[in-house]
Amino acid sequence: MTRRSQQVTKADPQKIWNEAMADSRLRESQFTSLSSAEVQPLYGPEDAPGDYDEKLGYPGQYPFTRGVHPSMYRGRLWTMRQFAGFGSAAQTNERFKFLLEHGQTGLSTAFDFPTLMGYDSDDEISLGEVGQVGVAISSLRDMQALFDGIPMGEVSTSMTINGPAPIMLAFYIAAAERQGVDPKILRGTIQNDILKEYQAQHAWLVAPEPALRMISDMIAYCVKHVPRWNTISISGYHIREAGSTAGQELAFTLANGMEYIRRGVAAGLDVDEFAPRLSFFFDSHLDFFEEIAKFRAARRIWAKKLRCEFGAKDPRSWMVRFHTQTAGVSLTAQQPENNIVRTAFEALAAVLGGTQSLHTNSMDETLSLPTEKAVKIALRTQQIIAEETEVCHVADPLGGSYYIESLTDRLEAEAEEYFKEIEERGGVVASIESGFFQSEIHRSALRYQRQLERGEKKVVGINCYREDEAGPTIDLHRIDAKVESEQCQRLIDLRAERDPKAASDALDAIRTAAQDGSNLIERFVTAAHAECTLGEIARVLRAEFGKFQEPKIL
């Protein structure tokens, strides 16, 4: 009996899916990322080409796309930080102790506007701002009060300050020495990223070149005297908060980092002497997958640049170790409880992206400094992710996702295009002075604002699912007006009680160092011990180095 051979035709699943998609009825929406990049309806192998070892590798191995440690969170959870700082040093000291008692594993310090700008609390320009959005620190005495009863040799401290960062670190070192702590064992990070201040946040003391000179001095000083300290936290956070896209945050942050590397090398340091002590600080926004891809791209780009372009040989120099803060700009004053949910998703993206340290914003931060209740909920958010979701069992659990790998590749390519343009414009400083960075961020912010106003991008409680609200529906934290008067009185007392000659000599030494090129940080530490104030030291620097005139970009 002869059987007729039958030819079986295999269906093409992609063709079937394409036809089904063509017939599908789609909801009205712009299918783009938060950064306005087009998003395909489906991703497959063709969207993530390339060699596995070259592009991904393994956690703890070059190019570190999948994480900087082999075991990731199986070995150690990220450091849980909550931004704390308000009113006086004594009040913030109480908040620090509250957070440590509730399971926080590192301290993160916010400073008020006068401190961020290098002015004493009793300067006339500080009127009404003392202690309002952070802690007021004008002297060594304030720094000592901030860490009273907290063993500075045991706790890791982060300080978010830039223009006056070298002075603030000098206060911190001097306070530790007054506690009997050897600066060689101090652990922590000071942001000290002046380049992004000119690009986005606008808190500087002097022009870019002398500011970079002070950073080079700090790197050299810390290599010798404070070797466990992270001298710069190269920050994309404020670039993103000013309105940049994820790609711009990635590109501008890493470009700034490479400029700091160049400055350190130009100052005579071997790249492997200081690169391992540079860290990064990124925003985690609401586009869940784009943020995860951004963190992975950052690790890969930095590893390639440090090894191939800067000749770093120490694998620690190749690593992007980074702190993450959830997106303050995503918080809404309307329906503030919704911010708990926003923060949770942003924090989860940071963890899945492999962060080493995390700050979760409190639900009330768009309305005031956080209350103890709000800050505890924000901390508990991290603890729930760590202890209950089980996402920490696997390193880079989304690695290999066609979508994630495609996004990682796209963001890397976008960053490379920006690196090329920055170089063509004469480098980072020249691009700041011409207003290039500022213009790019401004255009992105304006585009997003218009998308919100047209309803193309949705924000719950703002342009959809709105409710009538007479005012805030939660309790808010207010700063008592007496904080300012009491802080000013402490400065009056300090100036009356200190040795005037020691203070004057210390300021003269800073003036001389500014002129002859010797290391300024050594002089700042001496001035801190002589009880010179922040404003007095900053005044000398402004007089010697001049002020920065921001370019017009509109």
C-alpha atoms as one frame of an Amber mdcrd trajectory, in Angstrom:
protein
   0.000   0.000   0.000   1.472   3.284  -1.080   1.142   6.179   1.261   0.907
   9.611  -0.225   3.569  11.837   1.196   2.137  14.936   2.755   4.095  18.195
   2.963   3.408  20.024   6.189   3.697  23.783   5.938   4.957  25.384   9.129
   3.090  28.529  10.059   5.130  31.707  10.438   4.295  32.921  13.973   5.730
  36.385  13.354   3.572  36.835  10.263   0.505  35.675  12.165   1.268  38.095
  14.974   1.852  40.973  12.538  -1.501  40.308  10.902  -3.218  40.112  14.280
  -1.629  43.403  15.316  -2.768  45.039  12.083  -6.346  44.024  12.899  -6.112
  44.985  16.569  -7.847  47.994  17.924  -5.409  50.041  20.015  -6.209  52.476
  22.765  -5.404  56.120  22.190  -1.913  56.674  23.537   1.528  57.815  22.524
   3.575  54.641  22.740   6.825  56.350  23.652   9.143  56.220  26.643   9.181
  58.939  29.261  12.094  60.345  27.244   9.888  60.417  24.090  11.712  57.545
  22.366   9.556  55.284  20.199   8.697  51.944  21.793   7.939  48.932  19.616
   4.996  46.679  20.498   7.255  43.641  20.814  10.967  42.885  21.020  12.805
  39.802  19.813  16.316  38.434  19.181  16.873  40.789  16.252  16.536  43.754
  18.646  19.372  42.612  20.909  22.217  41.409  18.678  25.823  41.014  19.718
  28.208  38.781  21.598  27.071  37.842  25.110  30.501  38.056  26.757  31.325
  41.367  25.088  28.047  43.108  25.937  26.855  41.436  29.130  29.338  39.096
  30.727  28.799  38.077  34.326  28.163  40.121  37.470  31.427  41.308  38.976
  33.242  40.955  35.654  34.037  43.360  32.837  32.042  45.105  31.347  29.884
  44.958  34.527  26.622  45.346  32.598  25.034  42.826  34.931  26.358  44.287
  38.184  29.556  45.214  39.998  29.588  42.314  42.477  29.455  38.582  41.664
  26.817  37.797  44.314  25.030  41.179  44.156  22.313  41.290  46.836  22.835
  37.677  47.879  26.029  38.913  49.488  24.948  42.300  50.781  21.882  44.489
  50.389  22.218  48.040  49.157  22.814  50.794  51.723  19.461  52.248  52.756
  19.642  56.000  53.137  17.012  58.654  53.775  17.814  62.256  52.981  17.775
  64.075  56.333  18.464  67.667  57.146  16.361  70.504  58.475  16.545  73.340
  60.936  19.524  73.240  63.251  22.305  70.691  63.494  20.847  69.461  66.791
  17.420  68.853  65.236  18.911  66.945  62.313  21.039  64.944  64.748  17.798
  63.747  66.358  16.431  62.705  62.938  19.669  60.852  62.157  19.316  58.857
  65.366  15.628  58.167  64.643  16.500  56.743  61.222  19.369  54.624  62.537
  17.047  53.197  65.201  14.547  52.187  62.488  17.008  50.257  60.358  18.694
  52.828  58.123  22.247  51.758  57.319  23.821  55.045  56.187  23.320  58.761
  56.735  22.465  61.179  53.929  22.668  64.895  54.651  20.647  67.681  53.060
  21.816  71.271  53.554  19.843  74.504  53.474  20.176  77.036  50.639  22.631
  79.389  52.393  24.971  76.465  53.116  24.646  75.138  49.557  25.599  78.572
  48.209  28.476  79.153  50.643  26.903  81.781  52.909  26.778  81.877  56.697
  23.386  81.741  58.373  23.731  85.337  59.573  24.566  86.754  56.135  21.833
  89.143  54.987  21.311  87.027  51.846  20.339  84.079  54.091  17.360  85.834
  55.685  14.308  83.570  55.737  16.115  80.530  54.335  18.052  79.240  57.336
  17.220  75.587  57.991  14.246  75.612  55.630  15.155  72.943  53.047  18.043
  71.325  54.870  20.311  71.706  57.849  22.227  74.934  58.465  25.976  74.263
  58.771  28.160  77.350  59.059  31.072  76.107  61.170  32.927  73.215  62.749
  30.744  73.627  65.830  27.648  72.975  63.718  29.250  69.864  62.209  30.142
  68.598  65.680  26.545  69.104  66.824  25.279  67.304  63.712  27.196  64.145
  64.647  27.008  64.398  68.414  26.683  60.885  69.830  27.133  59.282  66.399
  30.451  57.409  65.980  31.862  58.956  62.810  34.383  56.149  62.396  31.597
  53.552  62.151  28.859  55.184  60.083  28.899  55.884  56.341  27.856  59.451
  55.606  26.695  61.035  52.358  26.649  64.817  52.005  24.775  66.430  49.146
  26.648  69.661  48.549  28.768  70.861  45.646  30.179  74.379  45.388  31.297
  74.503  49.057  31.892  70.719  49.194  35.665  70.981  49.857  34.974  73.255
  52.828  32.210  71.008  54.164  34.474  67.953  53.932  37.113  69.882  55.894
  34.516  70.523  58.626  33.647  66.801  58.614  37.297  65.731  58.872  37.929
  68.205  61.685  34.786  67.051  63.542  35.963  63.445  63.272  39.373  64.420
  64.614  37.667  66.152  67.543  35.915  62.805  68.193  39.319  61.108  68.178
  38.674  59.387  64.836  41.524  58.913  62.363  40.407  60.380  58.981  41.919
  57.320  57.298  38.954  55.228  58.465  36.194  57.678  57.549  33.698  56.227
  55.042  31.217  58.101  52.946  30.648  60.310  49.962  30.495  64.013  49.314
  28.733  64.957  46.120  31.262  67.589  45.035  30.089  67.418  41.392  30.534
  71.023  40.346  30.155  70.433  36.610  26.514  69.451  36.889  25.885  72.585
  38.981  26.691  74.750  35.970  24.555  72.469  33.810  21.492  72.022  35.998
  21.342  72.982  39.687  23.137  76.357  39.799  24.812  76.236  43.238  28.431
  77.250  42.741  31.024  79.414  44.458  33.415  80.295  41.654  33.989  79.780
  37.924  34.530  76.274  36.476  38.329  76.222  36.219  39.141  77.191  39.832
  36.290  74.955  41.007  37.881  72.031  39.168  41.242  72.949  40.669  39.715
  72.574  44.161  38.318  69.175  43.198  41.749  68.052  42.002  43.167  69.258
  45.325  40.529  67.252  47.178  41.238  64.085  45.204  44.962  64.392  45.921
  44.358  65.143  49.608  41.959  62.236  50.124  44.184  59.721  48.338  46.737
  60.429  51.062  44.687  61.317  54.149  41.108  59.988  53.703  41.581  56.975
  51.410  38.194  55.330  52.056  36.225  58.461  51.176  34.390  58.822  47.848
  35.619  62.225  46.709  33.008  62.873  44.012  29.523  61.516  43.547  29.115
  62.266  39.862  25.496  63.187  39.711  22.924  62.705  37.011  20.145  63.199
  39.538  19.948  66.968  39.282  20.368  66.866  35.514  17.298  64.621  35.331
  15.353  66.664  37.868  15.990  69.755  35.720  14.148  68.049  32.849  16.630
  65.948  30.893  15.832  62.651  29.232  17.271  59.366  30.514  19.795  59.405
  27.674  20.924  62.935  28.472  21.248  62.105  32.168  23.412  59.118  31.247
  25.562  60.956  28.702  26.108  64.209  30.584  26.879  62.417  33.860  29.472
  60.117  32.325  30.960  62.980  30.302  31.414  64.893  33.559  32.979  61.824
  35.133  35.490  61.513  32.327  36.375  65.189  32.732  37.162  64.589  36.408
  39.362  61.666  35.367  41.237  63.931  32.943  41.737  66.557  35.657  43.063
  64.027  38.144  45.512  62.637  35.596  46.587  66.162  34.621  47.292  66.848
  38.301  49.848  64.043  38.241  47.813  61.198  39.735  47.728  57.703  38.300
  44.154  56.929  37.239  44.067  53.821  39.435  45.006  55.916  42.481  41.730
  57.815  42.511  39.199  56.357  40.048  38.083  53.595  42.477  36.928  56.313
  44.919  34.653  58.020  42.398  31.006  57.084  42.687  27.849  58.044  40.827
  24.402  59.304  41.739  21.458  58.643  39.437  17.769  59.464  39.347  15.261
  56.627  39.199  12.229  57.923  37.329   8.911  56.323  36.482   9.725  54.699
  33.143  10.472  51.392  34.809  12.359  49.542  32.070  14.163  52.595  30.677
  15.598  53.320  34.110  16.846  49.750  34.579  18.480  49.879  31.153  20.072
  53.244  31.968  21.858  51.818  35.006  23.107  48.828  33.027  24.322  51.050
  30.171  26.173  53.295  32.631  28.208  50.377  33.942  29.109  49.137  30.479
  30.080  52.544  29.082  32.238  53.498  32.088  34.040  50.154  32.105  34.920
  50.506  28.420  36.030  54.120  28.733  38.206  53.615  31.801  39.899  50.486
  30.499  40.289  51.373  26.834  40.592  55.183  26.744  42.145  56.001  30.118
  44.259  52.856  30.479  43.033  51.954  33.965  44.312  48.541  34.997  42.578
  48.092  38.344  39.102  46.508  37.825  37.802  48.729  40.638  38.475  51.727
  38.386  36.175  50.236  35.759  33.217  49.889  38.103  30.270  52.268  38.281
  29.234  52.136  41.929  26.192  54.317  42.328  23.640  55.740  44.716  20.091
  56.203  43.504  17.345  58.543  44.604  13.778  58.189  43.465  12.528  61.035
  41.283  11.559  64.070  43.307  10.168  65.668  40.160   7.649  62.816  39.839
   6.036  63.651  43.186   2.755  65.575  43.126   1.224  67.928  45.662  -2.183
  66.651  44.577  -3.172  63.307  46.144   0.200  63.042  47.911  -0.436  59.480
  49.103  -0.013  58.408  45.451   3.647  59.332  45.826   4.166  56.234  47.990
   3.292  54.085  44.963   5.427  56.112  42.574   8.408  55.869  44.903   7.984
  52.107  45.329   8.169  51.462  41.580  11.122  53.807  41.168  12.927  52.095
  44.055  12.240  48.665  42.553  13.734  49.823  39.241  16.868  50.967  41.076
  17.218  47.585  42.782  16.640  45.633  39.580  19.194  47.949  37.964  21.809
  47.027  40.577  22.201  50.105  42.782  24.624  50.074  45.740  22.753  52.686
  47.759  19.197  53.977  47.675  17.185  56.914  48.954  13.412  56.748  48.702
  11.549  60.050  48.670   8.813  60.657  51.200   5.264  61.264  50.041   5.187
  64.812  51.418   8.468  66.162  50.018   6.804  68.205  47.308   4.958  70.081
  50.073   7.506  70.313  52.878  10.433  68.605  54.522   9.289  65.072  55.416
   7.591  64.211  58.669   8.842  61.277  60.737   5.805  59.237  59.645   6.423
  59.908  55.955  10.142  59.209  56.132   9.507  55.937  57.971   7.085  54.816
  55.228   9.760  55.639  52.643  12.335  53.583  54.552   9.868  50.708  54.997
   9.372  50.748  51.210  13.017  49.757  50.760  12.792  47.159  53.506   9.727
  45.546  51.901  11.543  45.331  48.564  14.549  43.783  50.310  12.758  41.349
  52.587   9.421  40.480  50.957   9.536  40.676  47.155  12.375  38.129  46.738
  13.864  40.195  43.889  17.269  40.122  45.598  17.810  36.400  45.060  19.102
  36.760  41.481  21.690  39.125  40.015  20.357  41.163  37.087  17.094  39.180
  36.830  15.974  41.092  33.728  19.249  40.540  31.868  18.607  38.816  28.557
  15.197  40.393  28.117  15.046  41.455  24.480  13.426  44.725  25.520  15.924
  45.489  28.300  18.923  44.658  26.123  17.559  46.748  23.255  16.995  49.704
  25.588  20.482  49.300  27.047  21.987  49.342  23.544  19.923  52.378  22.527
  20.921  54.401  25.566  24.582  53.483  25.089  24.435  54.612  21.454  22.691
  57.863  22.423  25.372  58.577  25.016  28.138  57.964  22.490  26.568  60.495
  20.127  26.572  63.075  22.904  30.205  62.302  23.803  31.155  62.977  20.196
  29.258  66.272  20.092  30.711  67.457  23.414  34.224  66.742  22.137  33.515
  68.618  18.900  32.360  71.610  20.958  35.668  71.738  22.813  34.928  69.565
  25.838  32.779  69.762  28.942  33.837  73.184  30.235  33.525  74.807  26.816
  30.084  73.221  26.402  29.035  74.648  29.780  30.327  78.109  28.922  28.463
  78.080  25.583  25.245  76.872  27.250  25.047  73.605  25.274  24.126  71.359
  28.209  21.682  73.891  29.594  19.938  74.275  26.224  19.581  70.514  25.719
  18.057  70.057  29.171  15.763  73.049  28.690  14.421  71.720  25.395  13.702
  68.302  26.894  11.930  69.827  29.889   9.825  72.064  27.635   8.842  69.155
  25.391   7.685  67.079  28.359   5.728  69.990  29.840   3.887  70.467  26.579
   3.105  66.732  26.434   1.563  67.016  29.894  -0.482  70.046  28.942  -1.784
  68.316  25.816  -2.567  65.169  27.796  -0.145  63.046  25.761   1.654  62.005
  28.939  -0.532  61.159  31.918   0.067  61.993  35.573  -2.577  60.734  37.962
  -4.117  63.577  39.899  -2.707  66.228  37.538  -4.218  65.684  34.078  -6.279
  62.556  34.767  -8.209  61.110  37.729  -8.294  64.510  39.360 -10.086  65.314
  42.594 -11.164  68.587  44.112  -8.869  69.325  47.041  -8.977  72.366  49.272
  -5.380  71.847  50.359  -2.899  69.251  51.629  -4.588  66.164  53.048  -1.632
  65.107  55.205   0.245  66.590  58.137   3.261  68.672  57.157   6.589  69.406
  58.810   7.178  73.110  59.497  10.393  74.826  60.616  10.064  77.140  63.598
  11.225  80.711  62.911  13.379  80.675  66.047  15.772  78.243  64.310  17.228
  81.161  62.343  17.656  83.530  65.283  19.239  80.820  67.447  21.624  79.815
  64.639  22.682  83.430  64.130  23.325  83.801  67.856  25.565  80.721  67.794
  27.661  82.373  65.101  27.943  85.574  67.146  29.109  83.513  70.111  31.608
  81.577  67.984  33.263  84.719  66.648  33.504  86.151  70.158  34.992  82.995
  71.668  37.477  81.825  69.019  41.119  82.892  68.737  40.918  85.815  66.269
  44.561  85.575  65.222  44.324  81.842  64.481  41.228  82.459  62.353  42.836
  85.377  60.511  46.049  83.436  59.869  44.077  80.470  58.534  42.170  82.669
  56.078  45.420  84.286  54.959  46.871  80.812  54.304  43.883  80.002  52.091
  44.409  83.245  50.183  48.073  82.426  49.651  47.312  78.867  48.526  44.757
  80.144  46.034  47.477  82.327  44.542  50.444  79.955  44.562  48.660  76.714
  43.625  49.360  74.742  46.796  46.752  72.324  48.115  43.687  74.163  49.385
  42.115  71.297  51.311  44.961  71.219  53.818  44.282  74.916  54.476  40.532
  74.322  54.758  41.053  71.694  57.480  43.331  74.073  59.384  40.733  76.839
  58.994  37.998  74.516  60.270  40.000  73.830  63.441  40.592  77.595  63.794
  36.791  77.963  63.723  36.644  79.971  60.536  33.116  79.919  59.144  31.875
  78.639  55.810  31.040  82.154  54.634  34.442  83.541  55.600  36.297  80.844
  53.667  33.981  81.171  50.665  34.448  84.939  50.646  38.200  84.492  50.251
  37.680  82.070  47.364  35.261  84.382  45.553  37.676  87.279  45.931  40.609
  85.271  44.557  38.882  83.252  41.831  35.995  85.453  40.679  32.371  84.557
  39.986  30.801  82.583  37.147  28.562  84.398  34.693  25.955  81.989  33.385
  25.362  82.082  29.610  21.961  83.092  28.274  20.216  80.176  26.598  16.820
  81.600  25.614
